[in-house]
Amino acid sequence: MKHNDLKLMQYNRTLHFKNNSVNKGDFCIYQKLPDSSRLHVMSLAWLSLPAEPTTHLKFDWTEDYSFVWSETGVLAPGVMFKASQVWKADLTKANHVGFRRKDDTYTFEWKDLIPRTVFAIDQDNSIPMSDLSVGMGMSGSGVFATQAQPQSVSVFVPHPEYWIVFGDYKKGVVLDFSEMKNVKNISFPESIYSLEVTLNKDNTWSVKPDSSV
């Protein structure tokens, strides 16, 4: 069986969003990593959809990981990360890739497994400075990214921590936490896989288990 055809154990999550505010905007779900600034890892607007007042939206995803890369130029807040490759990853079966230039493009290549607590992307000396970014995705969309560099290794510790925000947040954009207001951490209680999230008239958040389940 090829690495890229792995059947991964999937953890389904659902989030039902209702916009009870008077504002139109983008409802965005993103993730954070512990010590992300020290590791030079940036969060992306992972899942995002526009919502008019009174709009109901549904987001579904699975906690399955992937390796991703993009030709971003210098990675900075506001830059769009659009994955050129998405390779399924798994801590126990496929947690280590190389990243290099091959002919006229760039590509991942599989490497031997490493300790089963992290994902790693090895970048060789064919990788230029400040042109590319590598990262991790979940459920097929980019979640985290860091600037690719020659002769370097990017390491990611899987730790799903979900956050929500409402405003102008297009999917794939690098987020600037210093500019973000009214964010909220959301967590799924044990054995709860579906949540209802409401943006209230006073722009506060309400989160509760999905009553329809």
N, C-alpha and C positions, 0 to 999 in steps of 0.2 A: 504494500500500500504506500503511495506517495505521501510525503509530509503534507502537501497542500490539499490532500483529499481526506484529511483526518476528520473523523466524526467525533466532535468534542462534546463533553458533558455540558449541557446548557442550562442556565438558570434564568427562567423567564421572569421579566418584570414588566409591570404596566403602570402607567401614570395617567390619570384622567385630570385634565386641566380645565377650569372654568374661569373666564375673565369677567368678573363682576365689577370691575373698575369702569371708569368713564373714558379710559385711554385705549388707543390702538397701539400695538407694539408687537415685538417678537417674544414669545415665551421660549426660554432657553434652559436646557439642562446641560450642566458641565460637571467635570470632576476635578478634584484636587489631589495632589500627592504630598505626603509629609516631606518637609525640607526641599520643596520644589525649587525655590530660589537658589539654594546652595548648590543644587544639582543642575542649575541652568535649564530646567524643564519648564515649558510653558503650557498652560491649559488652553484648549480650543473650545469654541462653541460647538459642542458635540451634537446635540439634537435641538433643532430650532424650527419653529413655525410661526407665521404671523397670526395675530388674533385681534379681531374687532371686539368691542364691548359685547357681552352676552355670548361670545363664542365658546364652544366646547371643543377641546382637542384631546386626542388619545395618542399616547406614545407607548410603543412596545419595544423591548429589546431583550437580548440575552447576554449574559455575562461571559461571552466568549471573546478572546483576545485576538489581535492581529498585529503584525508588523506593517508599518506604513512609511512611505517617504514621499517627498514633494520638492519640486524646484521652486522654492520660496524666495530665493535671494536671502538677504539678511533677515533673520527671524526676529520679529518685533511685534508688539501690540498693534493690531489693525491689519496685519498681513494675512492674506488668505492662504490656508493650507489645503490644497486639493490633492489627494493621494494619487500618485502615479502607479503604485503597486499596493495591493492589500494581500498579505500572506497570513493564513490562519496560524495562530500560535497556541501552544499548550505547554504548561509548566513541566509536565512529565514526559512529553513526546517530541516537542518542537519548540524549544525555548532559546535557541541561539542561531543567529544568522550573520553572514558577512554582507557587506554592502560595498560594491565596487563598480567602476566603469567597465563596460564590456562592449567592444566595438564602438558604436555611436550613441550608446545610451547607458543608463545605470540600472543595476539590478541587485536583488537579494540573491544569496546562495546559502544553502543549508550548511551548518557546522555541527560538530559534536555537541551533545547535551552537556549542560553545565549544572551546578547544584540547583535543585528544583524549587528555589525560592524567588528567582529573578528571571527576567528576560534580558537578553543582551544583543546589541548590534555592533559588530566589529567593522570599522571603516578602514580601508587600506589606503596606500599612498596615491591611488588614482582619484581620490575624492578631493575636489577643490575646496578652498576656504570660502565661506560666505555665500555659496550658491544654492546649497541643498539643505534640507532638514529631514531628520528621521524621527520616528516615534512609534507610539502604540495606539491601536484602535480598539474599539469594542463594538460588537454587533455590526461590523462592517464600516464604521465611521471613525475618523481620527479623534482621539481623546487628548493625547499629550504629544508634544514635539520638542525637539532640541536641535540646535544647529549642528549639522554634520561637519566633521573636520577630518583631514587626513591623519592616518595612524592614531586613531582614537577608538574608544569603546564607550557606547552609551548603554547604561544599565537602568532598568525600570523595575521597581518592586510593585507587584499587583496589589492594589489596596483600594477597591471601589468606594469612593466617598462622594456621594451625589449632592449637588447644589443646584438651586434654581434662581433665575433672575428674569426680570421683564424689562424690555426696552428695545434698543436697536442692536440686535445680535444675530448676524447672519451665520448660518452653519459653516464651520471650518475656519472662522476668523480667530486669530490669536487674541486672547482676552487680556485686558489690563485691569487687574484687581483694584488698583488705586482709583480707578474712575467708576467703579461699579457700586451702585447704591441698592439698598433694600434686597440683599441676597439672603437666601435661607438654605440651610443644610437640611436635607431630608434623609431619613433612614427608614428602612423596612424592618418592622418588628419581626421577631422569629415566627416563621410559618406564614407571614403575610407577604404577598407578592404583588399586590395591587393597591395603589393609593389614590385618594382624591385630593387634588390641590386646587385651592381657590384663591384668586387675587381679589380681595374684598374692595368695597367702595372707597375705603380710606387707605387703600394700597397696602394693607397688611396682608399677611399670608395665613391661610388655614390649611392644615394637613391632617387627614384622617384616613383610616383604612377604607377601602372601597366598599360601600354599602351594598353594591349589587352582587358581590361575590358570596 
